[in-house]
Amino acid sequence: MQVVLREGENFESLLRRFKSAVEHNGIIKDYKRHQAFMSRAERARAKAKRAERRLMRRMRRAA
């Protein structure tokens, strides 16, 4: 990610623009996702668990 200093711009506003651009591009989210290694089986279990939670939430709302 690169942010160019505008003429007459102070450091605080430059930093604010940089942070918003990083957040907008999802860089932090991607970084956190890649911090810990997950095996294929672990990913599958996590995916199944998320799907089960989602299903239970939908069932509770419908009832």
Contacts in CASP RR format, 6 or more apart in sequence:
PFRMAT RR
TARGET T0000
AUTHOR 0000-0000-0000
METHOD contacts of the structure
MODEL  1
MQVVLREGENFESLLRRFKSAVEHNGIIKDYKRHQAFMSRAERARAKAKR
AERRLMRRMRRAA
1 18 0 8 1.000
1 21 0 8 1.000
1 22 0 8 1.000
1 25 0 8 1.000
1 27 0 8 1.000
3 14 0 8 1.000
3 17 0 8 1.000
3 18 0 8 1.000
3 21 0 8 1.000
5 14 0 8 1.000
6 14 0 8 1.000
22 28 0 8 1.000
38 46 0 8 1.000
END
